[in-house]
Amino acid sequence: MASISFRNVTKRFGDVTAVDDVSFDIRDNAFFCLFGPPLSGKSTILKLILGLEKPDAGEILIDGRPVTGIGPAQRNVAMVFQNLALFPHMSALDNIRFPLVERRVAPDKIAARVAEVCEKLHIGHILHKPPAQLSGGERQRVAIARALVRDPVAYLMDDPISALDARLREQTRVELRRIQQEMGKTLVYVTHDQEEAMSVADGMAVFQAGRICQTGTPEDIYRHPNSTYVAGMLGAPAMNVVPMALAASLQVQGPQGADSLGVRPENLRVAPGEGARITEVEPLGGFTTISVDLAGQSLRATLRGQPRFTTGQPVALSVDAGRAHFFDTSGAALAAH
Amino acid sequence: MQRSLSFEIFRYTAIALFLALSLIPTAWMLSMAFKPIAEWQSSGVDLTWWPNNPTLDNFRFIFGHSSSDLIVALDRTAGRPILASLLSASFGTAIAMTAGTAAAYGLSRFGFGGNLPLALIQLRLFPPMAVMIPVMIMWAFLGLIDTWWGLALIYGIVTLPFAFWLMKTFFDDMPREIEDAALVEGCSRWRVFLRVTLPMMRPALASSALFVFILNWSDYLIALLLTTRDWVTIPVYMASLSSSMTGQLYGAKAALGLIAAVPPVIMGIAIQKQLVRGLTFGALKE
């Protein structure tokens, strides 16, 4: 039951600035995603929240109170580590009840809590096994159970499902979302998978090299990326970004100062005509991805269904009204569309 | 993988040769320990691989029973040296492992001690002989000469660098996240060490302890200089097994050697399971 706030937090490791003057707020009960490429500072943010690392500058607030000087055990934040970090010398059951045993909870209460969590995660049948004898998915669940078993103010998860196969990943993230809502707790989730971030988060921060580029709801960031970097991070295939010189061939007029033009693949219209040429057609069932060549620039368009286009066919391109993005020379988004 | 027959033949021949080279001295000791004096004293054509008339006389002899055909009086029996070796090597190992593990953990996790690793390496580069004379004087001053505890103390000091370096590599290899997890789940630093780190380090502790124990167990030089009579250890005692009449008592030495091999072998077998299991098997996702 807690909000988490960063106020101008900086963290350095030697010469490397892992977190650079970062400020953001995570509201209570949010499913908040820290999203960015590897080594962009996301995991360090989690360690700072946990109290495993101390900020060099700035302040961290949990539930409105500064937590400087409060140790990891007292912060009461639960964590699922990227490599799970199960205790190899203990059975799954001992792993799960470890936080409660360490906090000297009464045995009957421990048993009740463990039973409840195990039912939620469907792991009642594997509790006697050590981690070494569990499958990847089972270890995963044990690690999540260890975090869920106590009553923390917030849960932190560092890319916890990256080792699972695609199907299990999809299943688990939906389940995590459901559990988070049932528990009514703040969940901070680190991922480098844009699909994961988009699908479950109700707030997110996009990271680049220790800095936050943009915060907001996934929808908002997707619709209004504030830079070419953020635009490129979200959405697959990525947004097409072309020089303004090609705007006319896309039948778009840009505002003053625009240097480049961004169009999401689903907003790019392809019709028989002149100006561009199809280089590749990838039918994917529900939709088709088409690559076109426009004056030497390769653009991609996502079209519904299986439209009748063939490789080499000349086509005319246009953009959905109001769906063009404009960026200045530094890559920052321009307000006017 | 399919290998050619000739390669397999070569491989097994090489292995057999290597095994023979390393095991023949051990086999010879085993055989000699059970030979009566007439057999282990013989030379040339009379030598046999296995005892013709196996006997326990050599063992009886070193424990003080006179033997019918070996008329030599020992001034002391093997019992006390075995006890001396067991006490000094075990306690020495305990000292080295306790101090070494604590130092290695502190350095690996918190960077305490700065140049400690280098200092400890330098300690090892020093020839032991060069420091033994000052040690003898200090030990004499402290009344530690010819005591098992005096020996244990110097063993602990001498083997500390090995314990430290072995444990440090193990601690360096242990994933920090596991300790972090325990911290987050409500442990104090000390509890993390007791509840998570040490239990996880059991295989590392066991193998390091075995290594250090064998070093202490087989020491000759230090025991020779620091013990005189009451607490001489097995190696020193073994060297004294000779007589003016018969020369070196090889049969008795072989019997004592066989006894001396028992503790390390037992330890090795006891920790074998730990050694093959690995440190963090199953803790992390691959």
Chai-1 contact restraints between the chains, C-beta under 6 A:
chainA,res_idxA,chainB,res_idxB,connection_type,confidence,min_distance_angstrom,max_distance_angstrom,comment,restraint_id
A,L50,B,V184,contact,1.0,0.0,6.0,A-B,restraint_1
A,L52,B,D180,contact,1.0,0.0,6.0,A-B,restraint_2
A,P72,B,L183,contact,1.0,0.0,6.0,A-B,restraint_3
A,P72,B,V184,contact,1.0,0.0,6.0,A-B,restraint_4
A,A73,B,G186,contact,1.0,0.0,6.0,A-B,restraint_5
A,M79,B,V184,contact,1.0,0.0,6.0,A-B,restraint_6
A,F81,B,E177,contact,1.0,0.0,6.0,A-B,restraint_7
A,F81,B,A181,contact,1.0,0.0,6.0,A-B,restraint_8
A,N83,B,E177,contact,1.0,0.0,6.0,A-B,restraint_9
A,N83,B,L284,contact,1.0,0.0,6.0,A-B,restraint_10
A,N83,B,K285,contact,1.0,0.0,6.0,A-B,restraint_11
A,L84,B,K285,contact,1.0,0.0,6.0,A-B,restraint_12
A,A85,B,E177,contact,1.0,0.0,6.0,A-B,restraint_13
A,A85,B,I178,contact,1.0,0.0,6.0,A-B,restraint_14
A,A85,B,A181,contact,1.0,0.0,6.0,A-B,restraint_15
A,L86,B,A283,contact,1.0,0.0,6.0,A-B,restraint_16
A,F87,B,V196,contact,1.0,0.0,6.0,A-B,restraint_17
A,P88,B,T280,contact,1.0,0.0,6.0,A-B,restraint_18
A,P88,B,G282,contact,1.0,0.0,6.0,A-B,restraint_19
A,P88,B,A283,contact,1.0,0.0,6.0,A-B,restraint_20
A,H89,B,P199,contact,1.0,0.0,6.0,A-B,restraint_21
A,H89,B,M200,contact,1.0,0.0,6.0,A-B,restraint_22
A,F98,B,E185,contact,1.0,0.0,6.0,A-B,restraint_23
A,P99,B,E185,contact,1.0,0.0,6.0,A-B,restraint_24
A,P99,B,G186,contact,1.0,0.0,6.0,A-B,restraint_25
A,E102,B,E185,contact,1.0,0.0,6.0,A-B,restraint_26
A,E102,B,G186,contact,1.0,0.0,6.0,A-B,restraint_27
A,E102,B,C187,contact,1.0,0.0,6.0,A-B,restraint_28
A,R103,B,G186,contact,1.0,0.0,6.0,A-B,restraint_29
A,P131,B,G282,contact,1.0,0.0,6.0,A-B,restraint_30
A,P131,B,A283,contact,1.0,0.0,6.0,A-B,restraint_31
A,A132,B,F281,contact,1.0,0.0,6.0,A-B,restraint_32
A,A132,B,G282,contact,1.0,0.0,6.0,A-B,restraint_33
A,G136,B,K285,contact,1.0,0.0,6.0,A-B,restraint_34
A,A163,B,K285,contact,1.0,0.0,6.0,A-B,restraint_35
